[in-house]
Amino acid sequence: MKKRYEVHMGDPGKLPHISFIVQAENEFEAEKLANKRYPKLEICSIKEK
């Protein structure tokens, strides 16, 4: 069962940051999808929706 995760990403020390929703099996998968989508940004937080 896939869950929805809100991922918040940004460049450390710079604004604006972005957030978007990914559907993934778990938090680790959500992190992989987020890094694939925006490889240059760092993940600030991942929250289950």
Helices and strands as residue ranges (DSSP letters): E 3-10, E 18-24, H 27-37, E 42-48
